[in-house]
């Protein structure tokens, strides 16, 4: 009980001080607002940027999820250092290379070469020019995970027999004015008859990959496509990882296999590109980090500016209330208790600013959510709210310390005589 | 014994001039003993050292030399922060300009010393109400200072000084800001408190006010120059005679 009494005294002083400070804030609304403007700006920017960033992150992750976090891309690339030695067509992927990767790379579940061509497509009297068609293998279905709405998937037989069959999307049916169930119809692709065997769902391009409307898509067996292709190379290959964690393994494995096949010397650069979704994620995280750092700088500056405002108003308060301090000391208030009183007042002032700043930030987030579809889920995480309040309290302690120490060191005799 | 002071000295250093320190000897060997339940007035002109003595008696200041024992506590040996507790528990201050907190009610003002007390907070409100009732303001507990008259404000200050049951009540010119009617109110209150056993020390330059104390200590140049019971103090007796003579002349003038 004897040990507890000083603790009780401190609690008593604290509760009374907090109450007094709140009354003072309530009575001087404009003064409080102006004083805590820096704090308000700091807190509001933390809430806004962190909220927007986390919303964007969620949006991007959603898109990755939609597109598949296990996706791997591979294509030929002519590095700057090789420009003199070889041409662009030398580095394009070959079917054999894709097959070697499929055979030796263990971290891939599926792997599919792709060749794009642009053809004129005719159905009945209607002719569409410049339609993108892709030569693919049956494994394409396992990578893209698109629903078959009618008909069937490609089969190994389509591939091996180089059959003139195609799978089209709903958009193509619409554009070509075909019956809803177009399976069994024929289309002319560069003058050759192709039997429609399956309909796949139309996918919109995600905002990350160019965005825009869905396009007419016609898929044919890659073996058939290669017959139409005099060059002998393919555009790129895509695959699916066995597990999302295997992204870096896959990059290493594919790189090893391709370098070996292409006979690259150790000092030569890769003549191809292997990309995994994870890399985009890393890139995005880097952007997020840079934005966080910029915000950090803004927050730091406004906290310092705000803190100086707090210090100024607390110095005014100490000098306005010199007699009160003298009286409290005469009544037996320990210097530490006086220090605590003014420190608490500064902290309460800062926290009032923080509450206002959080409100401003949340209002701003409401606006941001309307601004772009990527930001629809923008919301301040709890840690950002706690952090901003914590930083404000810290600013209160830091910048309130000097005025509080000044108050605690006042000589009661002089303070009571102060005019 | 409430207060025992021996050879108290207070020297202020005001800086140096031509290499010599300029010193002001505010108290120069003051010795004084005050028993419990005494009612003492300390008098002196400005510069006599009475304010310095009051500050030391009130534990607001420390002597340069000498001893000061308050209710058995050797306060001259204590640190500045330890003195805060002594002030809280042993001394009740009444100031010339009341020093009430303007935004707080009378009750909250009276409760202030208990905020800093180590005593139990439970019952603090009741003790504050009792103190206000004692000074005759039982019905003004929720008034703010600006809703009270000067005399009432000083009575709130007296209630605040008494609420921690101090061993001495120390009043510095308590009637300096009051008119004659309210001055009499406060003087009457002090007499009541004295009758109920409270030790009171009052610092004043008004003979009229000092006359209600039972003992008058006079200071000049930092020394005690006289220390008599009020009815044996020659200066005060002169004052009473001249006052009576003036009153007589006034009465005659009115009659004529």
Interface residues (C-beta under 8 A of the other chain):
Chain A: X5 X6 X8 X9 X12 X13 X16 X23 X323 X324 X326 X327 X328 X329 X330 X331 X332 X333 X334 X335 X336 X337 X412 X413 X416
Chain B: X55 X58 X60 X61 X80 X81 X84 X85 X86 X87 X88 X89 X93 X95 X99 X101 X103 X112 X113 X115 X116 X117 X118 X121 X160
